[in-house]
Amino acid sequence: MSQASAEPAVAPASDSRPGILGLLLAMAMFVLVVDTSLMNVSISAVVHDLNTTASGVQSAIAIEALVSAAFILISSKIADLIGRKLGYAIGLLGYAVGALAMVLSQSLLPVIIFWAICGGLGASLLLPSMQALIHGNFEGVAQKKVYALVGASSAIAAAIGPLIGGFVTTYLSWRVGFLAELVVIAVVLLGLRLVKDVPYTGDRRIDLVGAAFSVLAMGGVVLGVLAWEDGTGPVLLLLVVGLVGFVSLGWWLVRRKRSGQPSLIDPDLFQSIHFRLGISGQTLQQIALGGSMIALPIFLQMVLEYNALQAGLSLAPLSLSMFVVAILIGRRSGALRRRPATIIQLGFALGAVGTLTLIPLVPRIDSGLWMAPSLVVLGIGLGLLVSQLNNYTLAPISEERISEAAGVNSAGGSFGLSFGLALGGALMLGALAFQFTNMANASTVLDDTQKQQVATTLDQNAEVMSNTYLQELLASETPDVQAEVIRINTEARPFGLQVALLVPLLSCMFGLAVSTAMTRQKDVQPAANLEEFALGG
């Protein structure tokens, strides 16, 4: 077993102030979180400017989360080997490449290659490297302040990201938003000389087979769902590859552990029922968030035909209530009389109630204001989950294994997010095609040829589109046909979006069952300082 070079460790800063380096790390985290928010509220503008589809943009968002999830465990090891500072720099450059692609792209393909894949790989390197660098560059009070600063930056970005993205997209351009990201990343990179590398002295062997199984497992499931949504590709084959990948990963990890060889992750982590339940809860929370992230922005922008700012303002009750509750409850966790498991249970219950009250509203409302009460309830539920799940999951893990456990926790959350995005989109388009075809076949205005054309078009490429855009596509048809297709589109779209909202609803209901099991377990006092590991949660 080879070891790291005998490079002298650099003494961390003992000043109690975070300083410029702490601020730069917070800026990096802000860009990491605000990036996806900007894409979500800009869907209609991106669709228009790139001449693509809403489902195509949604697929890019899902792929970005998938790549981050699938590679974060192996990327953490790679960062250990090449140096955390270099891993941090490469991660930032990955994000810079993605932001530059968004500024310059004229089609969807560069967005998928550079923003989704390169950006996702950048995120998988950036998060573990940043965590290690904070731990090694600061100590004592300063370290706690930097973790708090970076955590606050992440929370604020999640809260105000839709508002920033909406304002920039509406009054300038979504490209300007990504250009601003590029400028921030450049500033952070200019401060790289302030970062002192943190040498790695652990085992330098890599479990490449385990990493491959991890990528195949997560990639197969999510890409299979995306292929089903698109109506093309070997859907069943991809799903089978994903499921076999998960089974093979479990078998491989146990085999490596028994033979005394290093594995991608230690399977003994899952012997703790708290860890198993916590990972399950984290994944379900992110599935709920992913399903909401696809259904709500598309409803606001494609059905109500809101611009990016209006969509951002309409989503503000969700993001702001989630932010406020997560901060308030997180800070008072030690003083609360309620058990963490009970708070998690309440969070899932409120998430289910918020989503359930949204579903009947979708076909009836003409303003995002009607959604505000339900979004506040959903946001409070998600905020309660954010405040507790990370600590609950990592509490039983010992100090020497907690970094590895945090990586698994982060990977589970990112996989849940990508799966929720993909599944929500697939169910939405499938339900839309089903409803549109049935209504077209029942129409007394459309002739048989037109009905067959509708069925063929939906079978090849079902899409949620605004009535304004559909009107342009129907310009050559007679007024009666135009009015009938517009009527069908108006009535069919809400059904598709209602079905998509079943993803967060069912996720919260499954989460309620998981959290009920949590309440039956004894509380565990954290075995290590968990503050620093909230970054990847």
Secondary structure, 3 states (H helix, E strand, C coil): CCCCCCCCCCCCECCCCCHHHHHHHHHHHHHHHHHHHHHHHCHHHHHHHHCCCHHHHHHHHHHHHHHHHHHHHHHHHHHHHHCHHHHHHHHHHHHHHHHHHHHHCCCHHHHHHHHHHHHHHHHHHHHHHHHHHHHHHECHHHHHHHHHHHHHHHHHHHHHHHHHHHHHHHHCCHHHHHHHHHHHHHHHHHHHHHCCCCCCCCCCCCCHHHHHHHHHHHHHHHHHHHHHHHCCCCHHHHHHHHHHHHHHHHHHHHHHHHCCCCCCCCHHHHHCHHHHHHHHHHHHHHHHHHHHHHHHHHHHHHHCCCCHHHHHHHHHHHHHHHHHHHHHHHHCHHHCCCCHHHHHHHHHHHHHHHHHHHCCCCCCCCCHHHHHHHHHHHHHHHHHHHHHHHHHHHCCCCHHHHHHHHHHHHHHHHHHHHHHHHHHHHHHHHHHHHHHHHHHHCCCCCCHHHHHHHHHHHHHHCCCCCHHHHHHHCCCCCHHHHHHHHHHHHHHHHHHHHHHCHHHHHHHHHHHHHHHHHHCCCCCCCCCCCHHHHCCC
